[in-house]
C-alpha cells in the first residue's frame, strides 16, 4: 500500500509528537495553520510537519486525519471536517466520553470511516512510548496500526465498537488525574498546619503512592486547563454508566483554580499550592 498523507488537527504537545511518529510511515504530515497560535507553529516546525493554509486543503490532500484537540472542541472540529465531505479515515483521538465518540462517528458517516482512539501515556518524545488504543471497523483500524508500526507510539486494538478506546482512556484518566489532585489537596492541607514535611516523610515509606511525588503538583497545575475538561468527560461517562460522577466533578472544579497556570513550566511547588489556596 502506498504511504498515506496524514493530517493532524491540531499540533498540541501530544498531537505534534504523535504526528511526527506517523511521519515515519507517511508520505507527508500536514497541519492547518489557520487560527493556530505561534506556539502551535513552533511545535509543528520542531517536528517537521508541513503547513497548509486552510482546513479544506488539509482534508483534500489527506488520506488519514487525526483529531487531537481539547475535549470541548471535539464535536465542532468533527462538524467542520464533515462539512468538507472528508472521505478518508478519521481518528477521533480526543479524551471524550464514549457517547460523544459515537456521535462524532455518526456525524462523519457515511463518507468518512471513523476509528475511535485514546492515547494513554506521555507524548512520544525523550524515550516515552505511549499506547494509542483503537476501536472501530477492522480495515481502517488496520491502516492506523500500520501507520504507527515501528514507532514510539504503540497501538492496541480493543474491538470493532467505536467508544471502547475512549472508555479505556477516560477510565484510566479518572484514576490517574484525580489521584494527582488528591495529592495537591493533601499537601496543601498539611502545609497550612506546618506538617507538610512530616507528611512527605510518611509518604516516602510508600513509594508506590503518588503522595511520594509532591514535585508533580506543579506539573498538575500547568496541565489543569486540559485535565479539568477531561475529568468532566469522565464524569459524564460515569453518569451514563449509572455510577456517581461527583468525585470527578469535584476534582475538575479543583483543577479550575489553576486555569491561569496554563503550560507554565516555571511554576514551583509553593507557587502551585499558593494558587490552589486562592478561591
Secondary structure, DSSP 8 states (H G I E B T S, - for coil): ---EEEEEE--SHHHHHHHHHHGGGEEEEEEE-TT--HHHHHHHHHTT-EEESSHHHHHHH-SEEEE---GGGHHHHHHHHHHTT--SEEEE-SS--HHHHHHHHHHHTTTSEEEEEEEESS-S-TT---EEEEEE-HHHHHHHHHHTTTSSSEEEE--S-TTHHHHHHHHHHHHHHHHHHHHHHHHHHHHHTT-HHHHHHHHTT-TTSGGG-TTHHHHHHHHHHHHHHHHHHHHHHHHHTT---HHHHHHHHHHGGGGGGTT-TT--HHHHHHHHT--
